[in-house]
């Protein structure tokens, strides 16, 4: 072979490598691992670890992934407005006056929210924003009072900040999911109840992680683990071919209770009473509200969901946490590929039939 043919062959190989992301000069099982940590997404810490052929390739993938997640964060935000974007905060203000045109991604999330409501027997209800706002405001008020008093505020005085039954009952009259009217063809949303308010906290983070992971895979990212505050999604495997792992935390803050190996595309989503809460007179008030009782759910300490869709996992982890375990098991029996692990007070565990044997 002449030098010209060798050079031509090398150029063609390099061109193919550039197009298809093939590394010609590195053993792909020994690619370096990179990690990014972000603090500006969904009011939690997001950590992404993965393997790439070069720091430049990883940086490009990480920046694109962060941009996708940040867009979803802003789109699904119910507390802040953003220039040039009609988000959930805008929708909550405007949709009672008539149809509001929304971004296709927001429409997709709301459609999924209605599906999640049906799937969880109403325990996961994105239309319950009025009830959830009362509990959110209470958490903020208690934290502010304790901060102002240097943590010396008496619990007996702070109990007055708890939402009263009348306010909760009144808010619950305005969480009928049927009053959320979605016109997918026109791309518009309206509220038939002028006092309805949306809160997508039960599904948004998992749904966003799933969509962003799929987009990253389409861009060529083939090895990563996304962990957005307990919403974990695996892409491919580690460089050596082994599976990524994720842990189910002890609600009391101890060691990880169970470790689960994730196949590419699998997610582990955990909801628990130890994430956003305050305590008064020895009672823990957390952010996962039983919409039948209008109080923080007390059935268990946490629920972990293992499945192939982080959005579904998010909805199920919230829904099953807020339902009696036997009702949750019945829901799981109707699904394929979704498994659950319940953790109860005292450390007792209950696993669905398909939860990985020996995971620990």
C-alpha positions in Angstrom: 0.0 0.0 0.0 1.3 3.4 -0.9 1.7 6.2 1.6 -1.1 8.1 -0.2 -3.4 5.2 0.3 -2.4 4.8 4.0 -3.0 8.6 4.5 -6.4 8.4 2.7 -7.4 5.4 4.8 -6.5 7.1 8.0 -8.4 10.2 7.0 -11.5 8.2 6.2 -11.2 6.3 9.5 -10.9 9.6 11.5 -13.9 11.0 9.6 -16.0 8.0 10.5 -14.8 8.2 14.1 -15.9 11.9 14.2 -19.3 11.0 12.8 -20.1 8.0 14.9 -18.2 8.8 18.0 -15.8 5.9 17.7 -12.5 6.1 19.6 -9.7 4.6 17.5 -6.9 5.1 19.9 -8.4 4.3 23.3 -9.5 1.1 25.0 -13.1 2.2 25.6 -13.2 0.0 28.8 -10.6 2.3 30.2 -12.1 5.7 29.4 -11.8 8.2 32.2 -14.9 9.0 34.4 -16.1 12.6 34.8 -18.5 14.2 37.2 -20.6 17.3 37.2 -22.6 18.8 40.2 -25.3 21.3 39.7 -27.2 23.3 42.3 -29.7 25.2 40.2 -32.2 22.5 39.2 -35.5 21.6 40.9 -34.4 22.9 44.3 -32.0 20.0 44.8 -28.5 18.8 44.1 -28.0 17.1 40.8 -24.9 14.9 40.3 -24.0 13.4 36.9 -21.2 10.9 36.5 -20.1 9.3 33.2 -17.4 8.1 30.9 -16.3 9.8 27.7 -13.3 9.6 25.3 -12.2 13.1 26.2 -12.8 16.0 28.6 -14.1 18.0 25.6 -16.6 15.4 24.6 -17.8 15.1 28.2 -18.1 18.9 28.6 -20.2 19.2 25.5 -22.5 16.4 26.6 -22.8 17.8 30.2 -23.6 21.3 29.0 -26.3 20.0 26.7 -27.8 17.9 29.5 -27.7 20.8 31.9 -29.4 23.1 29.4 -32.2 20.6 28.9 -32.8 20.1 32.6 -32.6 23.9 33.3 -35.2 24.5 30.6 -37.6 22.0 32.2 -36.9 23.5 35.7 -38.0 26.9 34.4 -40.9 25.6 32.5 -42.3 23.7 35.4 -41.6 26.4 38.1 -44.8 27.5 39.9 -43.0 30.2 41.9 -41.1 32.3 39.4 -41.6 33.9 36.0 -39.1 33.9 33.2 -38.9 36.3 30.2 -40.0 34.8 26.9 -41.4 31.7 28.6 -44.9 30.7 29.5 -44.4 28.4 32.4 -46.6 26.9 35.2 -46.5 30.1 37.2 -48.0 32.0 34.2 -50.5 29.2 33.6 -51.7 29.3 37.3 -52.3 33.0 36.9 -53.9 33.1 33.4 -55.6 29.7 32.6 -58.8 30.5 34.6 -59.5 33.4 32.2 -59.4 31.3 29.0 -57.1 29.0 27.0 -53.4 29.6 27.3 -50.9 28.4 24.6 -48.2 26.3 26.2 -44.9 24.8 25.2 -45.2 21.2 23.8 -43.1 19.9 26.7 -45.4 21.5 29.2 -48.4 20.0 27.5 -46.7 16.5 27.5 -46.1 16.8 31.2 -49.7 17.8 32.0 -51.0 15.0 29.9 -48.8 12.6 31.8 -50.1 14.2 35.0 -53.6 13.2 34.2 -52.4 9.7 33.5 -50.6 9.6 36.8 -53.7 10.6 38.6 -55.7 7.7 37.1 -52.8 5.3 37.7 -52.4 6.1 41.4 -56.1 6.3 42.3 -55.9 10.0 42.7 -53.0 10.0 45.2 -50.7 11.8 42.7 -52.8 14.8 41.7 -51.1 17.7 39.9 -54.4 19.7 40.4 -53.9 19.8 44.2 -51.8 22.9 44.2 -54.1 24.8 46.6 -53.7 22.1 49.3 -50.0 21.7 48.7 -49.5 25.5 48.8 -50.9 25.6 52.4 -48.4 23.0 53.6 -45.6 24.6 51.6 -46.3 28.0 53.2 -46.4 26.4 56.6 -43.0 24.8 56.2 -41.6 28.2 55.1 -43.2 30.0 58.0 -42.0 27.6 60.6 -38.4 27.7 59.2 -38.5 31.5 59.1 -39.7 31.7 62.7 -37.0 29.3 63.9 -34.4 31.2 62.0 -35.5 34.5 63.4 -35.5 33.1 67.0 -32.2 31.3 66.7 -34.0 27.9 66.8 -35.4 28.8 70.3 -39.0 29.2 69.2 -41.3 27.1 71.3 -43.2 24.4 69.4 -46.4 25.3 71.3 -46.2 28.8 69.7 -45.5 27.5 66.2 -48.4 25.1 66.1 -50.6 28.1 65.3 -48.8 28.2 61.9 -50.3 24.8 60.9 -53.0 25.0 58.3 -56.4 24.6 59.9 -59.0 22.1 58.8 -61.3 24.7 57.3 -58.6 26.1 55.0 -57.5 22.6 53.9 -61.1 21.5 53.2 -61.8 24.7 51.2 -58.7 24.2 49.1 -59.6 20.6 48.5 -62.8 21.7 46.8 -60.7 23.0 44.0 -58.4 20.1 43.0 -60.7 18.2 40.6 -58.4 17.0 37.8 -61.4 17.3 35.4 -61.2 21.0 35.7 -57.8 21.0 34.0 -58.8 21.1 30.3 -56.0 20.2 27.8 -56.5 20.8 24.1 -53.5 18.9 22.7 -54.4 19.7 19.1 -54.6 23.4 19.8 -51.7 23.3 22.3 -53.7 25.2 24.9 -54.7 24.8 28.6 -57.6 26.2 30.6 -59.0 25.9 34.1 -62.7 25.3 34.4 -62.4 26.1 38.1 -61.0 29.6 38.6 -59.5 28.6 41.9 -57.7 25.5 40.6 -53.9 25.6 41.0 -51.3 23.2 39.5 -48.3 21.8 41.4 -46.3 19.2 39.4 -43.7 18.5 42.1 -44.8 14.9 42.3 -43.9 14.2 38.7 -41.8 17.0 37.2 -38.3 16.1 38.3 -38.5 12.4 37.3 -40.2 13.3 34.0 -37.5 15.9 33.2 -34.7 13.5 34.0 -36.2 10.9 31.8 -36.6 13.3 28.8 -33.2 14.8 29.3 -31.6 11.3 29.5 -33.2 10.2 26.3 -32.0 13.4 24.5 -28.5 12.8 25.8 -28.6 9.2 24.5 -29.7 10.5 21.1 -26.7 12.9 21.2 -24.4 9.9 21.7 -23.9 9.8 25.5 -23.6 6.1 26.2 -22.4 5.9 29.8 -23.7 8.1 32.6 -25.6 8.1 35.8 -27.9 11.0 36.6 -28.9 11.6 40.2 -31.3 14.6 40.7 -32.0 14.6 44.4 -33.0 10.9 44.6 -34.3 10.6 41.0 -31.6 8.3 39.5 -31.5 7.4 35.8 -28.8 5.1 34.2 -27.5 5.5 30.7 -25.7 2.4 29.4 -23.1 0.8 31.7 -19.9 1.9 33.2 -16.8 1.8 31.0 -15.9 -1.7 32.1 -19.3 -3.0 31.3 -20.6 -3.3 34.8 -23.9 -1.8 35.8 -24.4 1.5 37.6 -25.7 1.2 41.1 -28.0 3.4 43.2 -28.9 3.2 46.9 -32.0 3.4 49.0 -31.2 5.6 52.0 -32.1 4.8 55.6 -34.8 7.4 56.4 -33.1 7.9 59.8 -29.9 9.1 58.1 -27.9 5.9 58.6 -26.2 3.8 56.0 -27.8 2.9 52.6 -30.3 0.1 53.3 -30.4 -1.4 49.8 -28.2 -1.1 46.8 -29.7 -1.7 43.4 -27.8 -2.4 40.1 -29.4 -0.5 37.2 -29.6 -1.7 33.6 -29.2 1.0 31.0 -32.4 3.0 30.8 -33.5 1.9 34.3 -34.4 4.4 37.1 -34.6 4.3 40.9 -36.8 6.9 42.4 -37.2 7.4 46.1 -39.8 9.4 48.1 -39.6 9.8 51.8 -40.5 11.8 54.9 -36.9 12.8 55.6 -36.4 15.1 52.6 -38.5 18.3 53.2 -40.0 18.5 56.7 -40.2 20.2 60.0 -41.1 18.8 63.4 -43.4 20.2 66.1 -44.0 18.5 69.5 -42.3 15.4 68.2 -44.5 15.1 65.1 -42.9 15.2 61.6 -44.7 17.3 59.0 -43.3 16.5 55.6 -44.1 17.5 52.0 -45.8 14.3 50.8 -49.5 15.0 51.5 -52.2 12.3 51.7 -54.9 14.0 49.7 -57.7 12.0 51.3 -56.7 13.1 54.8 -55.2 16.4 53.7 -52.3 15.7 56.1 -48.7 14.4 55.6 -49.0 10.7 54.8 -48.2 8.3 57.6 -48.3 4.9 55.9 -44.5 4.4 55.8 -41.1 6.3 55.9 -40.2 5.9 52.3 -41.0 4.2 49.0 -38.4 3.3 46.3 -39.6 2.5 42.8 -37.5 0.6 40.2 -38.7 1.0 36.6 -37.7 2.0 33.1 -39.2 5.5 33.1 -38.1 8.0 35.7 -41.3 10.0 35.2 -43.5 7.0 36.0 -41.2 6.2 38.9 -41.6 9.7 40.3 -45.4 9.5 40.1 -45.5 6.0 41.6 -43.1 6.8 44.5 -45.3 9.7 45.5 -48.6 7.9 44.9 -47.6 4.7 46.7 -46.2 6.7 49.6 -49.6 8.4 50.0 -51.6 5.2 49.9 -51.9 2.1 52.1 -49.3 -0.5 51.0 -51.9 -3.0 50.0 -53.5 -0.5 47.7 -50.1 0.3 46.3 -49.4 -3.4 45.7 -52.7 -3.7 43.7 -51.6 -0.8 41.5 -48.2 -2.4 40.8 -49.9 -5.6 39.8 -51.5 -3.8 36.9 -48.1 -2.5 35.6 -45.3 -4.2 33.8 -41.7 -3.6 34.9 -42.3 -1.4 37.9 -41.3 -2.7 41.4 -41.4 -1.1 44.8 -39.7 -1.3 48.2 -41.5 0.2 51.2 -39.6 1.2 54.4 -41.6 1.5 57.6 -41.0 2.9 61.0 -38.5 0.7 62.8 -36.8 -0.4 59.6 -39.2 -3.0 58.5 -39.2 -3.6 54.7 -41.8 -4.7 52.2 -40.8 -5.5 48.7 -43.0 -6.2 45.7 -42.7 -9.6 44.1 -40.3 -8.5 41.4 -38.0 -6.4 43.5 -34.4 -7.7 42.7 -33.7 -10.7 45.0 -30.6 -10.1 47.1 -30.4 -6.4 46.3 -28.5 -5.0 49.2 
